[in-house]
């Protein structure tokens, strides 16, 4: 990995100090050959090393130009969650990526999760969670904690991280300006004791009903970056907890986003051989569900991706958020960083042969 800008500056300063010492020494006394610095110690070598690094960076930036042009003034929705949120180094990388793509002319919108943080606070408060069909039942006490964690501590941590990297982030939730209207989520589940299927009452768990993008439009048409907590508002003003993937998908659909990036804890879609599939059409993704290649919790995620693309989003990418600078790798490099799902494969897509 090439040196960081800070290390480059330090290297230049050290080369200059060595040069000044060398000049001073030659002015005051003869220098024997054994006293001469080795080639690695000379200022010229230090400067050459810096220049090589700078040239490498310039080459990378030049190669990124077509991708920057592709996303110029386009909207990209990024769902940020998983273990990447709990790693300080990865969180810093993510914040830098978001600031950089905003500076490059992209309109990023961050939608975040916070399941582990919610679970941790519920445990500390001795609020026990009930689960039905693998989904948490969110009662009145629980939804208060959910809103406090998502719209409060987690949201502001991300905002602070982005601002700390030179961005101008603003934190909101789906309740602000009625961004995300929600209805109660209904799911069928089978009671293991009676084996009777029934509709599970999940309490204040919601699903998107209507999206009013006005507040997002105002924010992204400025130098601000919206960071959105997946909280919705019900018909009677109730607070609903909405799955972050579902929230991000609904928002991307309403905005007709260029890309929806889903940062997860896995590389992407894996084939039967366990290798990453870098590119899929929606038809191919559906076929992988039907033949059993895509299983478990990845099925609803992929089905959601297919639905989003059918509604006008150009492409959805499932990325491993634990990869440093995953967002930059996906948007501004040739081969991306995860599994890209599109309606149809572009002829010029380098992932098709990757």
C-alpha positions in Angstrom: 0.0 0.0 0.0 1.5 3.4 -0.9 2.4 5.8 1.9 -0.3 8.1 3.2 -0.1 11.9 2.5 1.1 12.4 6.1 3.9 9.9 5.7 4.8 11.4 2.4 5.2 14.9 4.0 7.2 13.4 6.8 9.5 11.6 4.3 10.0 14.9 2.4 10.9 16.7 5.6 13.4 14.0 6.6 15.0 14.1 3.2 15.4 17.9 3.5 17.0 17.5 6.9 19.4 14.9 5.6 20.2 17.2 2.7 20.9 20.2 5.0 23.1 18.1 7.3 25.0 16.8 4.2 25.6 20.3 2.8 26.7 21.6 6.2 29.2 18.8 6.6 30.7 19.3 3.1 31.3 23.0 3.9 33.2 22.5 7.1 35.4 19.4 6.5 36.4 17.0 3.8 34.2 14.0 3.5 35.7 10.6 3.2 34.0 8.0 1.0 33.1 5.9 4.0 31.3 9.0 5.5 29.1 9.4 2.5 25.5 8.3 3.0 24.3 5.2 1.1 22.0 5.7 -1.9 19.1 4.8 0.3 20.1 7.6 2.7 20.5 10.3 0.1 18.0 13.1 -0.4 17.6 12.1 -4.0 16.6 8.6 -3.1 14.0 9.9 -0.6 12.6 12.4 -3.1 12.5 9.7 -5.8 10.5 7.4 -3.4 8.0 10.2 -2.7 7.7 11.0 -6.4 7.1 7.3 -7.3 4.3 7.2 -4.7 2.8 10.5 -6.0 2.9 9.1 -9.5 1.2 5.9 -8.4 -1.5 8.0 -6.8 -1.9 10.1 -9.9 -2.3 6.9 -12.0 -5.0 5.6 -9.7 -6.9 8.9 -9.8 -6.6 9.0 -13.6 -8.0 5.5 -13.9 -10.9 6.5 -11.6 -11.9 9.5 -13.7 -14.4 7.6 -16.0 -16.1 6.2 -12.8 -16.2 9.6 -11.3 -17.9 10.9 -14.4 -20.4 8.0 -14.3 -21.6 9.0 -10.9 -21.3 12.8 -11.2 -24.4 14.4 -9.7 -25.9 10.9 -9.2 -27.5 9.7 -6.0 -26.0 6.7 -4.2 -27.7 5.2 -1.2 -25.4 3.3 1.2 -26.7 1.0 3.8 -24.1 0.9 6.6 -24.2 -1.7 9.2 -22.8 -5.0 10.5 -19.4 -5.4 12.2 -17.9 -2.6 10.2 -19.8 -0.1 12.5 -18.0 -1.5 15.5 -14.5 -1.3 14.2 -12.9 2.2 14.7 -10.5 1.8 11.8 -13.2 0.6 9.4 -15.5 3.3 10.6 -12.9 6.0 9.8 -12.3 4.5 6.4 -16.0 4.5 5.7 -16.3 8.2 6.8 -13.4 9.2 4.5 -15.0 7.3 1.6 -18.3 9.2 2.0 -16.5 12.6 2.2 -14.4 11.8 -0.8 -17.3 10.7 -3.0 -19.2 13.8 -2.0 -16.3 15.9 -3.0 -16.1 14.0 -6.3 -19.6 15.1 -7.2 -21.6 12.1 -6.0 -24.7 12.6 -3.7 -24.3 9.9 -1.0 -27.1 9.1 1.4 -26.2 6.9 4.4 -28.8 4.7 6.0 -27.5 2.9 9.0 -28.5 -0.1 11.2 -27.7 -0.6 14.8 -28.9 -4.1 15.9 -26.0 -5.0 18.2 -26.1 -1.6 19.9 -29.9 -2.0 20.5 -29.4 -5.4 21.9 -26.7 -4.3 24.2 -28.7 -1.4 25.7 -31.8 -3.6 26.1 -29.7 -6.1 28.0 -28.3 -3.3 30.3 -31.8 -2.1 30.9 -33.0 -5.6 31.7 -35.6 -5.4 28.9 -36.1 -8.9 27.6 -36.9 -9.3 23.9 -39.4 -11.9 22.6 -38.9 -13.3 19.1 -41.4 -14.8 16.7 -40.2 -16.4 13.5 -36.8 -15.1 14.1 -38.0 -11.4 14.3 -37.8 -9.3 17.5 -41.2 -8.3 18.9 -40.9 -4.6 19.6 -43.2 -3.4 22.4 -43.6 0.2 23.6 -40.5 0.0 25.9 -38.4 -1.6 23.3 -39.3 0.9 20.5 -38.3 3.8 22.8 -34.9 2.2 23.2 -34.7 1.5 19.5 -35.4 5.1 18.6 -32.9 6.4 21.3 -30.1 4.2 20.0 -30.7 4.6 16.2 -31.8 8.2 16.0 -29.6 9.2 18.9 -26.2 7.6 19.7 -25.5 5.6 16.6 -26.7 8.3 14.2 -24.6 11.0 15.9 -21.5 8.8 16.0 -21.7 8.4 12.2 -22.3 12.1 11.8 -19.4 12.9 14.0 -17.1 10.5 12.1 -18.0 12.0 8.7 -17.6 15.6 10.0 -14.2 14.6 11.6 -13.0 13.7 8.1 -13.9 17.1 6.7 -17.5 16.4 5.6 -20.7 18.2 6.6 -23.1 15.5 7.7 -26.5 16.0 9.2 -28.4 13.3 11.1 -32.1 12.7 10.6 -34.6 9.8 10.9 -37.6 8.7 8.8 -39.8 10.7 11.1 -38.3 14.1 10.0 -40.5 15.9 7.5 -42.5 12.6 7.2 -39.6 11.1 5.1 -40.8 7.5 5.8 -44.4 6.7 6.4 -44.8 3.2 7.8 -47.4 0.6 8.5 -47.3 -2.3 10.9 -45.3 -5.3 9.5 -47.2 -8.5 9.4 -45.5 -11.8 9.1 -46.8 -15.4 9.3 -45.1 -17.8 11.6 -45.7 -21.3 12.8 -46.1 -21.9 16.6 -43.7 -24.7 17.3 -45.8 -26.0 20.2 -49.1 -26.3 18.3 -47.7 -26.3 14.7 -50.5 -23.8 13.8 -49.6 -21.0 11.4 -50.7 -17.5 12.5 -50.0 -13.9 11.9 -47.3 -12.7 14.2 -47.9 -9.5 16.1 -44.4 -7.9 16.1 -45.5 -4.7 17.8 -43.9 -1.6 16.6 -42.0 -3.2 13.7 -42.9 -1.4 10.5 -42.5 -1.5 6.7 -42.4 1.4 4.3 -45.7 2.7 3.1 -44.8 6.0 1.5 -41.7 8.1 1.0 -41.6 11.9 0.8 -38.1 12.7 -0.4 -38.4 16.5 0.0 -36.0 16.7 3.0 -33.4 14.5 1.3 -33.6 16.6 -1.9 -33.0 19.8 0.1 -30.0 18.2 1.9 -28.2 16.6 -1.1 -28.6 19.7 -3.3 -26.3 21.5 -0.8 -22.9 20.5 0.5 -24.5 18.4 3.3 -24.5 14.6 3.6 -27.7 13.0 5.1 -27.3 10.2 7.6 -30.6 8.5 8.1 -31.9 6.3 11.0 -34.4 3.7 9.8 -37.3 4.9 12.0 -40.7 5.4 10.4 -43.8 7.2 11.5 -47.2 5.5 11.5 -50.7 6.9 10.6 -51.3 8.0 14.2 -47.8 9.3 14.8 -46.5 6.0 16.2 -42.8 5.2 16.0 -41.9 2.1 13.9 -38.6 0.3 13.7 -37.9 -0.6 10.1 -35.2 -3.0 8.9 -32.3 -0.9 7.6 -32.0 -2.9 4.3 -35.7 -2.4 3.7 -35.6 1.3 4.6 -32.6 1.9 2.3 -34.2 0.0 -0.6 -37.4 2.1 -0.3 -35.4 5.3 -0.2 -33.3 4.3 -3.2 -36.4 3.4 -5.1 -38.2 6.7 -4.3 -35.0 8.7 -5.4 -34.4 6.5 -8.5 -30.8 6.2 -7.2 -28.0 5.2 -9.5 -26.7 2.7 -7.0 -27.8 1.0 -3.7 -24.8 -0.3 -1.8 -25.6 -2.8 1.0 -22.6 -3.2 3.3 -22.8 -6.5 5.0 -20.6 -9.0 6.8 -20.1 -11.3 3.8 -18.3 -10.8 0.5 -21.4 -10.9 -1.6 -23.2 -13.7 -3.4 -21.2 -16.9 -3.4 -21.5 -19.7 -6.0 -21.8 -23.4 -5.2 -18.0 -23.5 -5.2 -17.8 -20.9 -2.5 -16.3 -18.3 -4.8 -17.6 -14.7 -5.1 -20.0 -14.1 -8.0 -19.0 -10.5 -9.1 -21.9 -9.8 -11.5 -25.5 -11.1 -11.8 -28.5 -10.1 -13.8 -31.9 -10.1 -12.0 -32.8 -13.2 -14.0 -29.6 -15.0 -13.0 -30.1 -14.0 -9.3 -33.7 -15.5 -9.4 -32.3 -18.7 -10.9 -29.7 -19.0 -8.1 -32.5 -18.8 -5.5 -34.5 -21.4 -7.3 -31.6 -23.9 -7.7 -30.6 -23.5 -4.0 -27.3 -21.7 -4.5 -28.7 -18.7 -2.6 -30.1 -19.8 0.7 -31.1 -18.6 4.2 -31.0 -14.9 5.1 -29.5 -14.0 1.7 -32.8 -14.9 -0.1 -34.9 -12.0 1.2 -31.9 -9.6 0.6 -31.6 -10.7 -3.0 -35.4 -10.6 -3.6 -35.4 -7.1 -2.3 -32.6 -6.2 -4.7 -34.6 -7.6 -7.6 -37.6 -5.6 -6.6 -35.6 -2.4 -6.2 -34.1 -2.8 -9.7 -37.6 -3.5 -11.2 -38.6 -0.1 -9.7 -35.9 1.9 -11.4 -32.7 1.7 -9.4 -29.9 1.0 -11.9 -28.0 -1.5 -9.8 -27.6 -2.9 -6.3 -24.3 -4.1 -4.9 -23.8 -6.4 -1.9 -20.4 -5.6 -0.4 -18.4 -6.8 2.6 -18.2 -3.8 4.8 -15.2 -5.3 6.6 -13.0 -4.5 3.5 -11.2 -1.2 4.0 -12.5 1.5 1.7 -15.1 -0.8 0.2 -17.3 2.1 -1.0 -14.4 3.6 -3.0 -13.4 0.3 -4.4 -16.9 -0.4 -5.6 -17.6 3.0 -7.1 -14.3 4.2 -8.5 -12.4 1.0 -9.6 -12.8 -1.3 -12.6 -13.8 -4.5 -10.8 -15.7 -3.2 -7.8 -15.8 -4.9 -4.4 -18.8 -7.2 -4.2 -21.7 -8.7 -6.2 -23.3 -6.3 -8.6 -26.9 -7.0 -9.5 -28.4 -5.3 -12.6 -31.4 -5.8 -14.9 -29.1 -6.8 -17.7 -25.3 -7.0 -18.0 -23.6 -4.2 -19.8 -21.3 -5.3 -22.7 -18.5 -3.2 -21.4 -18.8 -4.6 -17.8 -15.4 -5.8 -16.7 -17.0 -8.0 -14.0 -18.6 -10.2 -16.7 -15.2 -11.8 -17.3 -13.8 -11.4 -13.8 
